[in-house]
Amino acid sequence: MTATQKGRLFLVPAPLDFGCDVQQNITDSLPMATLQTAANIQHWVCENAKTTRAFLKRVNDICPLSQPLQSLSIQELPREVHKKGDHAGSLGEGFDAKPLLQSAKAGSDIGLISEAGMPAIADPGSSVVRAAHTLGIDVIPLVGPISLMLALAASGLNGQNFAFIGYLPQDAEPRSKRIKELETLSRQTHQTQLFIETPYRNAALLKVLLQNLNPQTHLSLSLGLTLNEATTCSKKVALWRQNHAELPISLPAVFGILA
Amino acid sequence: MTATQKGRLFLVPAPLDFGCDVQQNITDSLPMATLQTAANIQHWVCENAKTTRAFLKRVNDICPLSQPLQSLSIQELPREVHKKGDHAGSLGEGFDAKPLLQSAKAGSDIGLISEAGMPAIADPGSSVVRAAHTLGIDVIPLVGPISLMLALAASGLNGQNFAFIGYLPQDAEPRSKRIKELETLSRQTHQTQLFIETPYRNAALLKVLLQNLNPQTHLSLSLGLTLNEATTCSKKVALWRQNHAELPISLPAVFGILA
């Protein structure tokens, strides 16, 4: 590699067991090519350096790292990006991540990783990807678990037309309003609407959904995908109202509706 | 396993090299757990039995199949589902896939697979998943490549709010109208709009997009994801108009816009 050849930005997915009591085998959810690529990356951009080191230890158990863990460069995204997201303000006015990509400009590959799943999807990181495109650095997404799509496939809802809209509002009145808006939109466009919630609020959100949605609307809830307890329950709201007792409701969740 | 215990429906992702000249290593895009699970499944529901057998041969090279290939049961989804999709008509009035799940009712696991990527996402299969939920059969999605999300992550566009809307209309006038509708929707909601095209029409669609979109709109095009030639080009339309000559434009593509 010559001094002028740029490094690449690899998007490295992480297992979905972040914060869970029992860790799965990393080979359960990451292909060997993803593990091998990760093992060779010496410069990382991440949400949290500590959990990135823990991830790399798991990688090392399968594919030995090319350099000792202590010698790797691990940069964290600023707190501001965690809180406000990469797209605060209009496109291009968000966080400028170009300084994080210095080592790629100098010829080294960089890995971008989030706490669980794919960086830049329902997670920070897109500002880093945009900066790479601006700098002419190749962006290469690696295969791994993406909970939104595992949930969509497992829901049986429309996978030819769907949207992910992030989190619903937390306050009761705007939340009910948003639920009804999404139901109307889904009825008009036949588009599945996916959204997520902080695990300790899953039960409360499910209750509010069952109060607000039409009995004929289809509601899917996936919990703990890729974990041993993984489950997806998908049925009409009328049937949910009859029975939804025995779900592992405090696991990471993806909700979907189709009206 | 007792006679009354039901089998499960596994959603088995396939590599993204379907129809490509060079096949990749299956371990590049499928985790070992996915390969091991697939190797143990004796009943399959698929788009095409021939390509399913080719997939299983590739699995067998890594994880020996539990039964000889010739003895496996492989059922194809009817042509009607391929053409009209699983959601023709309103939800629940589409294709009734319950008869395809007889062996799960009898206690055997079933694998659902499409030609490339995840079944039931931008591909047939959701009718089978819905039938499983109706019959009380557990649905378990396995990890593998999903081109829409690899493309979204690699685009740097908004991954906290996005929609996939399938194909654009083929006729010139409704297509231009739809492009402008999607651009307006994206501007109003800050939602990334993803869509796909049949590979031989990619170049024509790109041309029409560059004619119709606002110069300040961000356009991303991912081609051949997970293949050696994989590339993602993501920039404003004004920059696209200056230069878009050297892309492998006839590879499977995912388009994304953010206005």
Contacts between the chains, C-beta under 8 A, distances in Angstrom:
chain1	res1	chain2	res2	distance
A	11	B	153	5.0
A	11	B	154	6.5
A	25	B	33	7.3
A	27	B	31	6.0
A	27	B	32	4.6
A	27	B	33	6.6
A	28	B	31	6.0
A	28	B	32	7.3
A	28	B	33	3.9
A	28	B	143	7.5
A	29	B	31	5.5
A	29	B	33	7.0
A	29	B	143	4.7
A	30	B	31	5.7
A	30	B	143	7.8
A	31	B	27	6.0
A	31	B	28	6.0
A	31	B	29	5.5
A	31	B	30	5.7
A	31	B	31	5.1
A	32	B	27	4.6
A	32	B	28	7.4
A	32	B	32	7.4
A	33	B	25	7.4
A	33	B	27	6.7
A	33	B	28	3.9
A	33	B	29	7.0
A	85	B	160	5.7
A	86	B	160	8.0
A	87	B	158	5.2
A	87	B	160	6.8
A	87	B	190	6.8
A	91	B	158	7.8
A	91	B	218	6.0
A	91	B	258	6.0
A	118	B	149	6.2
A	118	B	153	5.1
A	119	B	153	6.6
A	120	B	152	7.5
A	120	B	153	4.6
A	120	B	156	7.0
A	120	B	159	4.6
A	121	B	149	5.9
A	121	B	152	5.9
A	121	B	153	5.4
A	121	B	159	4.2
A	122	B	159	6.4
A	122	B	160	6.2
A	123	B	159	7.3
A	125	B	153	7.6
A	125	B	159	7.7
A	126	B	153	8.0
A	126	B	155	8.0
A	126	B	156	5.0
A	126	B	157	6.9
A	126	B	158	6.8
A	126	B	159	5.3
A	127	B	156	7.6
A	128	B	156	8.0
A	129	B	153	7.0
A	129	B	154	6.7
A	129	B	155	7.1
A	129	B	156	3.5
A	129	B	234	7.7
A	130	B	156	3.6
A	130	B	234	7.4
A	131	B	156	8.0
A	132	B	156	7.4
A	133	B	156	5.7
A	133	B	232	7.9
A	133	B	233	7.7
A	133	B	234	4.7
A	133	B	235	6.1
A	134	B	235	8.0
A	138	B	231	7.4
A	139	B	154	4.8
A	139	B	156	7.5
A	139	B	232	5.4
A	139	B	234	7.7
A	140	B	154	7.3
A	140	B	230	6.7
A	141	B	150	4.1
A	141	B	151	7.7
A	141	B	153	4.8
A	141	B	154	4.5
A	141	B	225	6.8
A	141	B	232	7.8
A	143	B	28	7.5
A	143	B	29	4.7
A	143	B	30	7.8
A	143	B	143	7.9
A	143	B	144	6.8
A	143	B	145	4.6
A	143	B	150	7.2
A	143	B	226	6.4
A	144	B	143	6.8
A	145	B	143	4.6
A	146	B	146	6.1
A	146	B	149	4.8
A	148	B	149	7.4
A	149	B	118	6.2
A	149	B	121	5.9
A	149	B	146	4.8
A	149	B	148	7.4
A	149	B	149	5.5
A	150	B	141	4.1
A	150	B	143	7.2
A	151	B	141	7.7
A	152	B	120	7.5
A	152	B	121	5.9
A	153	B	11	5.0
A	153	B	118	5.0
A	153	B	119	6.5
A	153	B	120	4.6
A	153	B	121	5.3
A	153	B	125	7.6
A	153	B	126	8.0
A	153	B	129	7.0
A	153	B	141	4.8
A	154	B	11	6.5
A	154	B	129	6.7
A	154	B	139	4.8
A	154	B	140	7.4
A	154	B	141	4.5
A	155	B	129	7.1
A	156	B	120	7.0
A	156	B	126	5.0
A	156	B	127	7.7
A	156	B	128	8.0
A	156	B	129	3.5
A	156	B	130	3.7
A	156	B	131	8.0
A	156	B	132	7.4
A	156	B	133	5.7
A	156	B	139	7.5
A	157	B	126	6.9
A	158	B	87	5.2
A	158	B	91	7.8
A	158	B	126	6.8
A	159	B	120	4.6
A	159	B	121	4.2
A	159	B	122	6.4
A	159	B	123	7.2
A	159	B	125	7.6
A	159	B	126	5.3
A	160	B	85	5.6
A	160	B	86	8.0
A	160	B	87	6.8
A	160	B	122	6.2
A	160	B	166	4.9
A	161	B	163	7.8
A	161	B	164	6.9
A	161	B	165	5.7
A	161	B	166	5.6
A	162	B	163	6.9
A	162	B	164	5.7
A	163	B	161	7.8
A	163	B	162	6.9
A	163	B	163	3.8
A	163	B	164	7.7
A	163	B	191	6.9
A	164	B	161	6.9
A	164	B	162	5.7
A	164	B	163	7.7
A	165	B	161	5.7
A	165	B	191	7.7
A	166	B	160	4.9
A	166	B	161	5.6
A	190	B	87	6.7
A	190	B	91	8.0
A	191	B	163	6.9
A	191	B	165	7.7
A	218	B	91	6.0
A	225	B	141	6.9
A	226	B	143	6.5
A	230	B	140	6.7
A	231	B	138	7.4
A	232	B	133	7.9
A	232	B	139	5.4
A	232	B	141	7.8
A	233	B	133	7.8
A	234	B	129	7.7
A	234	B	130	7.5
A	234	B	133	4.7
A	234	B	139	7.7
A	235	B	133	6.2
A	258	B	91	6.0
